[in-house]
Amino acid sequence: MGKAGGWWGRKSTPAKVETYTRWTFHFFALAELSTAALPFGGGLWTGAALWLPVLVVGHCVLCAVMASRALDWTRGRRPRPVRLMWALAAATAAVGVLALWIAEHDGGRDGVESAAGGVYGVTLVFAAGNSTLGVRGLRRVSAVVACYTLGSGALMLAFGAPAPAVLGATVAVLFGGAFLAATFVFSVWLLDAVYELDEARETRARLAVAEERLRFGRDLHDVMGRNLAVIALKSELAVQLARRGRPEAVEQMIEVQRIAQESQREVRDVVRGYREADLGVELTGAHGVLTAAGIDCEVRGEAAGLPAEVQSALGWVVRETTTNVLRHGDAVRCSVELRVTEGLVVLTVENDGAADGAGSGDAGGAGSRGGGSGLAGLRERLRLVDGTLEAGFARAGTFRVVAEVPLSGAAALSEVAS
């Protein structure tokens, strides 16, 4: 059970929905088998009637394979199962012909005629429903159900069945096939919607990263663009003065050196500002981003008055955990709490929708997968201010990250100065 739970827990939400949908389609094949083959018991397992349940078993297997291949086609992993659709239609026709022949020639025995009629209707209904998985659009789905419905009526008329029986079987195939077709089509639509939502979430995360890169690029351009243009002009002027033997060339190169050093200092300031996260800004940004993503986010606590070192370290925790709440798990609610107790700053980020069975290094939600800029990177940043980080499941499906930073030493002096 533990291995099975781990296998299920490692799957993404779209993969879980796909697995559930796939096995639901296989369950329909078992439902067909139990509905059509169970009446054949006792004395019915004789003569030509013996072949009917055998063909039903083959028909059920073909329906299960058809459903699985058609589901792969909807996900773009396989080509459209056209041959399987025709094979299923041929197998359905074979089962129908044999069932009608048995009902006509061996219907004198008790239960044979009703069992054969039941097999005839059940196989046509399930074949109609499974075949709609291989087409797209309401018109084509309706056309498939209509073809099986008309085919069932035509086949019964060919065997000389009475009109009331033909009408009853045709109506049963029409409504049964339409119901199964609607079930299958809705299941595929729901699976596609889940995958599209997951792709939209990944796209949103990539756009956030791209926006941050653009911001950083704009800052660098603003800092370096003007200075580099001045350096280029003064360097060209120094070259011209040097060719003429003018002493002013040295002054121009000294000015170029000064501007280059100033540019270097400004670039360091930009990078430092990019690396040092502001806790207040990060808390506000986390609330805005998570709310925009449809997650109920609650932020409690104020960052005002905390030392710059503490704000920078905890700001990175908020940034990293917010990103992973968006990218991993299926959070509906997320809470961020910042409090100061007895000289200790405590930041708690908790979200639901995390996958159980993940390890401490797994980003079930607020955490991050692996090391690097994940949990290991956050612990390294907190270690610089004597802080600690704990991450794990608070309860089933709820992931919690707790960061603690002491207000002591240099941090306490910074707080007093502020």
C-alpha positions as CSV (number, residue, x, y, z in Angstrom):
1,M,0.0,0.0,0.0
2,G,2.9,2.3,0.8
3,K,4.4,1.8,-2.7
4,A,1.0,2.3,-4.3
5,G,0.5,5.5,-2.4
6,G,3.9,6.7,-3.3
7,W,3.3,5.9,-7.0
8,W,0.0,7.8,-6.9
9,G,1.5,10.7,-4.9
10,R,4.4,11.2,-7.4
11,K,1.9,11.8,-10.2
12,S,0.9,15.3,-11.2
13,T,-2.7,16.3,-11.0
14,P,-3.3,16.0,-14.7
15,A,-1.6,12.6,-14.7
16,K,-3.9,11.5,-11.8
17,V,-7.0,12.6,-13.7
18,E,-5.8,10.8,-16.8
19,T,-5.2,7.6,-14.9
20,Y,-8.6,7.8,-13.3
21,T,-10.2,8.4,-16.7
22,R,-8.3,5.6,-18.4
23,W,-9.3,3.1,-15.7
24,T,-12.9,4.3,-15.8
25,F,-13.0,3.4,-19.5
26,H,-11.6,0.0,-18.7
27,F,-14.3,-0.4,-16.1
28,F,-16.9,0.2,-18.8
29,A,-15.4,-2.8,-20.6
30,L,-15.8,-4.9,-17.5
31,A,-19.4,-3.6,-17.1
32,E,-20.1,-4.7,-20.7
33,L,-18.7,-8.2,-19.9
34,S,-20.7,-8.6,-16.7
35,T,-23.9,-7.4,-18.3
36,A,-23.7,-9.4,-21.5
37,A,-22.0,-12.6,-20.5
38,L,-23.6,-13.4,-17.1
39,P,-26.9,-14.6,-18.5
40,F,-25.0,-17.5,-20.2
41,G,-24.8,-20.0,-17.4
42,G,-25.8,-23.6,-16.8
43,G,-27.4,-25.2,-19.8
44,L,-26.8,-22.2,-22.1
45,W,-23.1,-23.2,-22.4
46,T,-23.9,-25.7,-25.2
47,G,-24.1,-25.7,-29.0
48,A,-23.7,-22.5,-31.0
49,A,-24.5,-20.4,-27.9
50,L,-21.1,-21.3,-26.5
51,W,-19.4,-19.0,-29.0
52,L,-21.4,-16.0,-28.0
53,P,-19.8,-15.3,-24.6
54,V,-16.4,-16.0,-26.2
55,L,-17.0,-13.3,-28.8
56,V,-18.3,-11.0,-26.1
57,V,-15.0,-11.3,-24.2
58,G,-13.1,-10.5,-27.3
59,H,-15.4,-7.6,-27.9
60,C,-14.8,-6.2,-24.4
61,V,-11.1,-6.5,-24.8
62,L,-11.3,-4.7,-28.1
63,C,-13.4,-1.9,-26.5
64,A,-10.8,-1.5,-23.7
65,V,-7.9,-1.2,-26.2
66,M,-9.9,1.2,-28.3
67,A,-10.6,3.4,-25.3
68,S,-6.9,3.4,-24.3
69,R,-5.6,4.2,-27.8
70,A,-8.3,6.8,-28.4
71,L,-7.3,8.5,-25.1
72,D,-3.7,8.6,-26.2
73,W,-4.8,10.1,-29.5
74,T,-6.6,12.9,-27.7
75,R,-3.4,13.7,-25.8
76,G,-1.4,13.7,-29.1
77,R,0.7,10.6,-28.3
78,R,-0.7,8.3,-31.0
79,P,-2.4,8.7,-34.4
80,R,-6.1,8.4,-34.6
81,P,-7.1,4.7,-34.1
82,V,-9.0,4.4,-37.4
83,R,-8.3,0.7,-37.9
84,L,-9.4,-0.1,-34.4
85,M,-12.6,1.8,-35.0
86,W,-13.3,-0.4,-38.0
87,A,-12.2,-3.5,-36.2
88,L,-14.6,-2.7,-33.4
89,A,-17.4,-2.1,-35.8
90,A,-16.7,-5.4,-37.6
91,A,-16.5,-7.3,-34.2
92,T,-19.8,-5.7,-33.2
93,A,-21.4,-6.8,-36.4
94,A,-20.1,-10.4,-35.9
95,V,-21.5,-10.5,-32.4
96,G,-24.8,-9.1,-33.5
97,V,-25.2,-11.6,-36.4
98,L,-24.3,-14.5,-34.2
99,A,-26.7,-13.4,-31.4
100,L,-29.6,-12.9,-33.9
101,W,-28.8,-16.3,-35.5
102,I,-28.8,-18.0,-32.1
103,A,-32.1,-16.3,-31.2
104,E,-33.7,-17.5,-34.4
105,H,-32.4,-21.1,-34.6
106,D,-31.8,-22.0,-31.0
107,G,-34.5,-19.9,-29.3
108,G,-36.6,-22.8,-28.3
109,R,-34.5,-23.4,-25.2
110,D,-35.4,-21.4,-22.1
111,G,-33.4,-18.3,-21.7
112,V,-31.4,-18.5,-25.0
113,E,-33.5,-16.0,-26.9
114,S,-33.5,-13.4,-24.1
115,A,-29.8,-13.8,-23.4
116,A,-28.9,-13.5,-27.1
117,G,-31.1,-10.4,-27.4
118,G,-29.4,-8.9,-24.3
119,V,-26.0,-9.5,-25.8
120,Y,-27.1,-7.9,-29.1
121,G,-28.2,-4.7,-27.4
122,V,-25.4,-4.4,-24.9
123,T,-22.6,-4.9,-27.4
124,L,-24.1,-2.3,-29.8
125,V,-24.5,0.2,-27.0
126,F,-21.0,-0.1,-25.7
127,A,-19.5,-0.2,-29.2
128,A,-21.3,3.0,-30.1
129,G,-20.0,4.8,-27.0
130,N,-16.4,3.6,-27.4
131,S,-16.3,4.5,-31.1
132,T,-17.1,8.2,-30.3
133,L,-13.7,8.5,-28.6
134,G,-12.1,8.3,-32.0
135,V,-13.9,11.4,-33.4
136,R,-14.1,15.1,-32.5
137,G,-17.1,17.4,-32.7
138,L,-20.8,17.0,-31.8
139,R,-21.8,16.2,-35.4
140,R,-19.4,13.4,-35.8
141,V,-20.2,11.9,-32.4
142,S,-23.9,12.1,-33.3
143,A,-23.2,10.5,-36.6
144,V,-21.4,7.5,-35.0
145,V,-24.3,6.9,-32.6
146,A,-26.8,7.2,-35.5
147,C,-24.9,4.7,-37.6
148,Y,-24.8,2.1,-34.9
149,T,-28.5,2.8,-34.2
150,L,-29.6,2.4,-37.8
151,G,-27.3,-0.6,-38.3
152,S,-28.9,-2.4,-35.3
153,G,-32.3,-1.9,-36.8
154,A,-31.3,-2.9,-40.3
155,L,-29.6,-6.1,-39.0
156,M,-32.7,-7.1,-37.1
157,L,-34.9,-6.5,-40.1
158,A,-32.6,-8.6,-42.2
159,F,-33.2,-11.5,-39.8
160,G,-37.0,-11.0,-40.0
161,A,-37.5,-9.7,-36.5
162,P,-40.9,-8.2,-35.8
163,A,-41.4,-4.5,-36.0
164,P,-42.0,-3.9,-32.2
165,A,-38.8,-5.7,-31.4
166,V,-36.9,-3.7,-34.0
167,L,-38.3,-0.5,-32.7
168,G,-37.5,-1.3,-29.0
169,A,-33.9,-2.4,-29.8
170,T,-33.3,0.6,-31.9
171,V,-34.5,3.0,-29.2
172,A,-32.4,1.2,-26.6
173,V,-29.3,1.4,-28.7
174,L,-30.0,5.1,-29.5
175,F,-30.4,6.2,-25.9
176,G,-27.8,3.8,-24.4
177,G,-25.2,4.8,-27.0
178,A,-26.0,8.5,-26.6
179,F,-25.6,8.2,-22.9
180,L,-22.2,6.4,-23.1
181,A,-21.1,8.8,-25.8
182,A,-21.9,11.8,-23.7
183,T,-20.1,10.2,-20.7
184,F,-16.9,9.5,-22.8
185,V,-16.9,12.8,-24.5
186,F,-17.4,14.7,-21.3
187,S,-14.6,12.7,-19.6
188,V,-12.2,13.6,-22.4
189,W,-13.2,17.2,-22.3
190,L,-12.6,17.4,-18.6
191,L,-9.2,15.8,-19.0
192,D,-8.2,18.3,-21.7
193,A,-9.4,21.2,-19.4
194,V,-7.2,19.9,-16.6
195,Y,-4.2,19.7,-18.8
196,E,-4.9,23.2,-20.2
197,L,-5.2,24.6,-16.7
198,D,-1.9,23.0,-15.7
199,E,-0.2,24.5,-18.8
200,A,-1.7,27.9,-18.0
201,R,-0.2,27.7,-14.5
202,E,3.2,26.8,-15.9
203,T,3.0,29.6,-18.4
204,R,2.1,32.1,-15.7
205,A,5.2,31.0,-13.7
206,R,7.4,31.4,-16.8
207,L,5.9,34.8,-17.5
208,A,6.7,35.9,-13.9
209,V,10.3,34.9,-14.4
210,A,10.5,36.6,-17.8
211,E,9.0,39.8,-16.3
212,E,11.6,39.8,-13.6
213,R,14.4,39.3,-16.2
214,L,13.0,42.2,-18.2
215,R,13.0,44.4,-15.1
216,F,16.6,43.4,-14.4
217,G,17.5,44.0,-18.0
218,R,15.9,47.5,-18.0
219,D,17.7,48.4,-14.8
220,L,21.1,47.4,-16.3
221,H,20.3,49.2,-19.5
222,D,19.4,52.4,-17.6
223,V,22.7,52.2,-15.6
224,M,25.0,51.1,-18.4
225,G,23.5,52.6,-21.5
226,R,24.3,56.3,-20.8
227,N,27.7,55.5,-19.2
228,L,28.9,53.3,-22.1
229,A,27.8,56.0,-24.6
230,V,29.9,58.6,-22.7
231,I,32.9,56.2,-22.4
232,A,32.7,55.6,-26.2
233,L,32.6,59.3,-27.0
234,K,35.4,60.2,-24.6
235,S,37.6,57.3,-25.8
236,E,37.1,58.5,-29.4
237,L,38.0,62.0,-28.3
238,A,41.1,60.8,-26.5
239,V,42.2,58.9,-29.6
240,Q,41.9,62.0,-31.7
241,L,43.7,64.1,-29.2
242,A,46.5,61.5,-28.8
243,R,47.0,61.4,-32.6
244,R,47.5,65.2,-32.6
245,G,49.8,65.0,-29.6
246,R,47.6,67.0,-27.3
247,P,48.0,66.6,-23.6
248,E,44.3,66.7,-23.0
249,A,44.1,63.1,-24.1
250,V,45.4,62.0,-20.7
251,E,42.6,63.9,-19.0
252,Q,40.0,62.4,-21.2
253,M,41.3,58.8,-20.4
254,I,41.3,59.6,-16.7
255,E,37.6,60.7,-17.1
256,V,36.9,57.4,-18.9
257,Q,38.5,55.5,-16.1
258,R,36.4,57.4,-13.6
259,I,33.2,56.7,-15.5
260,A,34.0,53.0,-15.8
261,Q,34.6,52.7,-12.1
262,E,31.4,54.5,-11.4
263,S,29.5,52.2,-13.8
264,Q,31.0,49.2,-12.0
265,R,29.8,50.5,-8.7
266,E,26.3,51.2,-10.1
267,V,26.1,47.7,-11.5
268,R,27.0,46.2,-8.2
269,D,24.2,48.3,-6.6
270,V,21.7,47.0,-9.1
271,V,22.7,43.4,-8.6
272,R,22.7,43.8,-4.8
273,G,19.2,45.3,-5.0
274,Y,18.1,42.4,-7.1
275,R,19.5,39.8,-4.8
276,E,18.4,41.4,-1.6
277,A,14.6,40.8,-1.4
278,D,12.5,43.4,0.5
279,L,10.2,41.5,2.9
280,G,7.4,44.0,2.7
281,V,7.4,44.0,-1.0
282,E,7.6,40.2,-1.2
283,L,4.6,39.8,1.2
284,T,2.5,42.2,-0.9
285,G,3.6,40.5,-4.1
286,A,2.8,37.0,-2.8
287,H,-0.7,38.1,-1.8
288,G,-1.3,39.6,-5.2
289,V,0.2,36.7,-7.3
290,L,-1.6,34.0,-5.3
291,T,-4.9,35.8,-5.4
292,A,-4.6,36.3,-9.1
293,A,-4.0,32.6,-9.5
294,G,-7.3,31.8,-7.7
295,I,-5.7,30.8,-4.4
296,D,-7.2,32.1,-1.2
297,C,-4.2,33.9,0.3
298,E,-4.0,35.4,3.8
299,V,-1.0,37.4,4.9
300,R,-0.6,38.4,8.5
301,G,2.2,40.5,10.1
302,E,4.3,43.6,9.3
303,A,7.9,43.7,8.1
304,A,8.4,47.3,9.2
305,G,11.2,47.8,11.7
306,L,13.0,44.6,11.0
307,P,16.8,44.7,10.2
308,A,17.7,44.7,6.5
309,E,19.6,41.4,6.8
310,V,16.5,39.7,8.3
311,Q,14.2,41.2,5.7
312,S,16.4,40.0,2.8
313,A,16.7,36.5,4.1
314,L,13.0,36.1,4.9
315,G,12.0,37.9,1.7
316,W,13.7,35.1,-0.3
317,V,11.8,32.5,1.7
318,V,8.5,34.2,0.8
319,R,9.6,34.5,-2.9
320,E,10.7,30.8,-3.2
321,T,7.7,29.4,-1.3
322,T,5.2,31.5,-3.3
323,T,6.7,30.3,-6.6
324,N,6.5,26.7,-5.5
325,V,2.9,27.0,-4.3
326,L,2.1,28.1,-7.9
327,R,4.2,25.4,-9.6
328,H,3.6,22.4,-7.5
329,G,0.5,20.9,-5.9
330,D,-3.0,22.2,-6.3
331,A,-3.4,24.7,-3.5
332,V,-6.7,26.3,-2.8
333,R,-5.6,28.1,0.3
334,C,-2.3,29.6,1.4
335,S,-1.5,31.5,4.6
336,V,1.7,33.6,5.3
337,E,2.3,34.7,8.9
338,L,5.1,36.9,10.2
339,R,5.5,37.4,13.9
340,V,8.2,38.5,16.4
341,T,8.3,36.6,19.7
342,E,11.1,36.9,22.3
343,G,13.8,38.2,20.1
344,L,12.9,35.8,17.3
345,V,11.3,36.5,13.9
346,V,9.2,33.6,12.7
347,L,7.8,33.3,9.2
348,T,5.3,30.5,8.5
349,V,4.0,29.6,5.0
350,E,1.4,26.9,4.8
351,N,-0.6,25.6,1.9
352,D,-3.0,22.8,1.1
353,G,-3.2,20.7,-2.0
354,A,0.3,19.1,-1.4
355,A,1.0,15.6,-2.5
356,D,1.6,13.2,0.5
357,G,4.6,10.9,0.4
358,A,7.1,13.5,-0.7
359,G,10.3,13.7,1.1
360,S,11.7,16.7,3.0
361,G,13.4,17.9,-0.2
362,D,10.3,17.6,-2.2
363,A,8.3,20.6,-3.2
364,G,4.9,19.3,-2.3
365,G,3.8,22.9,-2.1
366,A,5.6,25.6,-0.3
367,G,8.9,23.8,-0.4
368,S,11.1,23.2,-3.5
369,R,12.3,20.1,-5.2
370,G,15.9,19.3,-4.6
371,G,18.6,21.7,-3.7
372,G,20.0,24.8,-5.4
373,S,17.6,27.6,-5.1
374,G,15.2,25.4,-3.2
375,L,15.2,24.4,0.4
376,A,19.0,24.0,0.5
377,G,19.5,27.5,-1.0
378,L,17.1,29.0,1.6
379,R,18.8,27.3,4.4
380,E,22.1,28.7,3.2
381,R,20.7,32.2,3.2
382,L,19.2,31.9,6.6
383,R,22.4,30.5,8.0
384,L,24.1,33.8,7.3
385,V,21.8,35.5,9.8
386,D,21.9,32.5,12.2
387,G,18.4,31.4,11.0
388,T,16.8,28.0,10.6
389,L,14.3,26.5,8.2
390,E,11.9,23.6,8.7
391,A,9.7,22.1,6.0
392,G,7.4,19.2,5.9
393,F,3.8,18.0,6.1
394,A,1.8,19.5,9.0
395,R,-1.0,17.1,8.2
396,A,-2.4,15.2,5.3
397,G,-2.2,17.3,2.2
398,T,-0.9,20.4,4.0
399,F,2.7,21.5,3.5
400,R,4.3,24.0,6.0
401,V,7.6,25.9,5.9
402,V,8.8,27.6,9.0
403,A,11.7,30.0,9.0
404,E,13.2,31.5,12.2
405,V,15.7,34.3,12.5
406,P,17.0,35.5,15.9
407,L,17.1,39.3,16.6
408,S,20.6,39.3,18.2
409,G,24.0,40.7,17.6
410,A,24.3,42.8,14.5
411,A,20.7,42.2,13.7
412,A,19.6,43.6,17.0
413,L,21.8,46.7,16.6
414,S,20.3,47.2,13.1
415,E,16.8,47.1,14.6
416,V,17.7,49.6,17.3
417,A,19.2,52.0,14.8
418,S,16.1,51.7,12.6
